[in-house]
Amino acid sequence: MHSSGKGTLTYPQTFSPEADADALYKACKGM
């Protein structure tokens, strides 16, 4: 799912699970 290659536990402190889920949702709708 994460094309960036980073693990789910290596994201920066500023990372937001909600924002990631929203981005993934929008990406899926855009496909």
Phi and psi restraints in degrees (value plus and minus 20) as a CYANA .aco file:
   2 HIS   PHI    -106.8   -66.8
   2 HIS   PSI      81.1   121.1
   3 SER   PHI     -90.3   -50.3
   3 SER   PSI     -34.0     6.0
   4 SER   PHI     -91.2   -51.2
   4 SER   PSI     -39.1     0.9
   5 GLY   PHI      67.0   107.0
   5 GLY   PSI     -23.6    16.4
   6 LYS   PHI    -103.0   -63.0
   6 LYS   PSI     125.5   165.5
   7 GLY   PHI     -96.1   -56.1
   7 GLY   PSI     146.5   186.5
   8 THR   PHI     -92.0   -52.0
   8 THR   PSI     -31.0     9.0
   9 LEU   PHI    -128.7   -88.7
   9 LEU   PSI     -14.7    25.3
  10 THR   PHI    -132.3   -92.3
  10 THR   PSI     -10.7    29.3
  11 TYR   PHI     -93.4   -53.4
  11 TYR   PSI     133.2   173.2
  12 PRO   PHI     -81.9   -41.9
  12 PRO   PSI     143.1   183.1
  13 GLN   PHI     -84.7   -44.7
  13 GLN   PSI     -41.8    -1.8
  14 THR   PHI    -104.7   -64.7
  14 THR   PSI     -23.3    16.7
  15 PHE   PHI     -88.6   -48.6
  15 PHE   PSI     118.5   158.5
  16 SER   PHI    -139.3   -99.3
  16 SER   PSI      96.0   136.0
  17 PRO   PHI     -73.8   -33.8
  17 PRO   PSI     -59.2   -19.2
  18 GLU   PHI     -85.6   -45.6
  18 GLU   PSI     -61.0   -21.0
  19 ALA   PHI     -86.9   -46.9
  19 ALA   PSI     -58.8   -18.8
  20 ASP   PHI     -85.8   -45.8
  20 ASP   PSI     -62.5   -22.5
  21 ALA   PHI     -84.7   -44.7
  21 ALA   PSI     -59.5   -19.5
  22 ASP   PHI     -86.4   -46.4
  22 ASP   PSI     -61.0   -21.0
  23 ALA   PHI     -86.0   -46.0
  23 ALA   PSI     -60.7   -20.7
  24 LEU   PHI     -85.6   -45.6
  24 LEU   PSI     -59.8   -19.8
  25 TYR   PHI     -81.9   -41.9
  25 TYR   PSI     -66.1   -26.1
  26 LYS   PHI     -85.5   -45.5
  26 LYS   PSI     -57.6   -17.6
  27 ALA   PHI     -85.0   -45.0
  27 ALA   PSI     -59.6   -19.6
  28 CYS   PHI     -87.1   -47.1
  28 CYS   PSI     -59.7   -19.7
  29 LYS   PHI     -88.8   -48.8
  29 LYS   PSI     -50.7   -10.7
  30 GLY   PHI     -95.5   -55.5
  30 GLY   PSI     -37.3     2.7
